[in-house]
Amino acid sequence: MLPVVAQDYVPTKDEISRFFKTTTLVVLEDNPMLEYNIRIKEVMNKEWTITPFKFITVKEFEEKMTNPDYSFLVMTEVTFEKDKSMAKYKFLNLLLGDNVFSLSQLPTICSVPLAYYGVEESSYIYKLNLLARFIQNHVQLIQEHPEYISANIFKHYNDNMGDIKHKTLYLVQDELEKSINSAARIHKIYPYKFKIVTREDIQQAIEDHDPDVVFLHKVGPEGTRLKARCYNIIIGAADAQFYYFDYHKINDKHPDGLLESDLKKMARGK
């Protein structure tokens, strides 16, 4: 996995337009045992329609990254420059080839958190097709609506928050703050449809393209002692839409999981 220090990069309208003229090179991991390599091939063949694409090795990526005729879908090992914990995350990145000196300098078209580095693939691999489809939809959105392009572009998706109450919210119990880790506790603050489910239930809803289901994609340290970021994202199982996006710094008051405050925001729809 390629290491990169996260940059607050905002793509330009010209870069987004240039992306649609590229061939997207999908970078496979050097470890042949990873399920990611198998799944990303399936995902691209099934989901990707906006550019031609090919699969390449990490070595080929390093040779081609400066070529503006290419874009790259690549899983990276991300650290944040000002994060004293030096936590490492896995992100799925869509990058644009450019004449630069390092991976961190490539223009970023879209970047989505998958998991903490070191967390088992099973925590995210079943969502990979939906996350790749989100990236594709996102690029089309910002091409059509360049006014959405900003440093905190994901906040735009919180405008969809009010639609959550019209769907069934799927939550996994061990991904919830203790104050909301039972149906009875959730009912007290969230009066709309929800279910406490298994990861297999979420996978099935994704496979069924169930238009009634939205689910939590939580990115956290999964029981390790790291106290860094916890991302909470609500995604539509059918449309790959983000309905809610936020993250918090993990501490004694804000644990690794969906917080009561997140759920209250969803209940209010804002």
N, C-alpha and C positions, 0 to 999 in steps of 0.2 A: 504494500500500500504506500502511495506517495505522500510524504509529509509536506504540510503547507501551513504557514502562519496566516490566519484569517485576516482578510482585508475588507474594509467597508467600501467595496467597489460598486459603483453605480454605472451600469452600461449606458452608452449613448444611443440615440436613435439610429445613428449610422451603423454602430456595431450590431444592433439588433437586426437591421436590414441586411447587413453583411452575413449574419449567421445563416439566413435562409438561402444563401448562395453557396454554402459550404457542403462538404460531405462530412457527416459526423462519424468520427472514429471512436469506437467503444473500447476502452482500455480494460483488458482482462487482467486479473491478479496473477502474480507469478506462482502462487501456491496452487497447484492443480487440484488439490483436495477440497478447495473451497466450493461450497454449493453456489456461491455468488456467480461464478463463471458459467455454470449451467443455466441458472435462472435468468441472468441478464441477457443471454442469447435468446431464450424463450420470450422474454419480455419485449425485446426490441423487434423480433419478428412478428409479434402479435400486436404491439401497441404503436410503434413508431412510424409516423407517416409524413412528417414535415420536411425531412431531408433524407437523401440517400445515406446509408450507413455501412460501415465495415467494422470488423473486430481486429484489434491489434494487441501486441504485447506492450509491457511497460518500456522495454528497450526501444521499440518502434515509436512509442509516444515521445520519448526523449529526443528522438531524431526528427520528429515531425512537428513538434509543438510550436515552432517559430513560423510555420507555413500558414499564411492567412487563408488558404483555400480549405482549411480544415477547421472543424469544431470538434470538441472532445467531451464524451460522457465518461467520467472517471470517478471512482471512489477514492477519497483522500483521507489522510490522517490529519485532522485539524487541531491546532492549538490557537488560543487567543492571546495576543501579545501582552495584554495587561492583566491576565488571569494569573494570580500568584500561585494557585493550586497546580498550574501547568497540566490540567486535565486534557486528555486527548479524546477527540470525537471522530466518528466516521461520518462523512458527508458525501452525498451524491451531487457532483458538480457538473454543470454544463459550461464549458470554457470555450473561448474563441482563440484560435491560433493567432500569434502575433510575434513580432520581432522583439522579444524580450530575453532577459538573461536567466529568469527562474520561473518555476511553476507559479509561485505566489503573485507574479506580475501579470499573468495572463488575464485578459478581460473575463469577468465572471458574468454569465448571462442569468444563471439561476443556481442556487445552492440550497440543498435540503438536508437537515440532520437525519441520520439513520439510527445511530446508537453511540454509546461510549465505546472507545477503543478497548478491546479486550472482552466486551460483552459477546455472548454467543450469537452466531448468525441467526439462530432460531427466533431471536427477539424481533427481527425485522424482515427476514427474507421473504415471508409470506405476504408482505405488503409491498414488495419491490415493484410489481407491475403498476400498482396504483400510484406510487411515488414517481415513477418514470412518466406515467401518463399526466400526472400533475405538472411536471416540468414542461412537457410538451404543450399543455393547455396554457400554462403561465406565459410561455414565450409568445404564443399566439395572442394572448390578451394584451401584453405590453406592446406588441407590434401595432395592434388595433387601437390601443389607448395609451399612447406614450405619456400622457399626463399622470399615469400611475407610477411611473418610474421614480424611485426615490431610495434613500439609504435604508428606510424601514418599510420597504414595499409590502412585506407580509402583513403589516397592520391593515392594509387595504382589505384583506380577506375577513377581518373582523366585522366588516359591514354585512357579512352574511350570517352573523351570529343569531339574528332573530329567526332565521329559518330552521334552526336546530329544533325548536319546540314543535315543529310540524313533522318531525321524524322520530325514530326510536334511537335513543342514544345508547350504544353498547359500551360498557365499562368492564374492565377486568379488575377484580377485587384487590389484587396485590399492587395495582397501580394507583390506588386511591389513598389520600391522606386518611389517617385513622378516624377522624371526626366524620367522615362520609363513607366508611368502608362497609356499609350494610344498606340494604334496601330501605329499611325503616329510617335510617339517618338521612339518606338521600331525599326521601319523600318530604321531609320537613322543610327542605329549602328548594327542591326542584319538583314542581307539580306536573311535569310533562312526562311523556313516555320514555322509559329507559329500561334496560335489562342489565343485570350483572351476569357476565358471560365468560366463556373460556376463549383463549386465543384461537382455538379451532372453530368456534362459532363465528369469530370475526373473519377468519380465512374463508369459511363457507359463504358468508354474506358477500365477500369480495368476489368469489368465484361465481356466485349467483347474480352479480350486478344488482343487488337488492336496492331499489330506489328509496326504500323506507328507512334504511340504516345509515347512521353516521357513527363513527367510532373514535376512540382516543388512540392517538399515536403518541406515546410517551417516551421521551429519550432521557434516561437518567443513569446513574452509576450502578443500578441494580444490586444493591446490597454491599457494594464496596464502601470504603471509608472516605472516598472523595466527596468534597463539598464544593461543587462547581455549579454549572447550569443544569436545570431541569426544563426541558421543552415539553409543552403540552399543546398538541395540535388535534383538532377535530376534523376528520376527513369523511367525505361521502363515499360509501362503498360502491356506488354505481357511477357517480360522475367525477370521482377523483378531485372534487372541489375541497378547498380548505374553508371550513366554517368558523374556525377559531384558531388563533395563533398567539402564543405567549410563552415566555420562559421566566423563571425566577432563580435566584441564587439560593442554593440549598443551605439551610442552617437549622438551628434547633426549632425555630418557629415555622419554618417553611421546608418540610421534608421532601424527599424524592417521591413525587407523585402528583396527581391532580389535586389541587387545593380546594378547600371549601369556598374560598374567594373566587376561584375559577368557575365553579358550578353556580355560584350566586350571580356572576356576570352573565352566564348563559341563560339563567332563569329570567333575568331582566331583559335579555336580548340586546345588551349594550355594555 
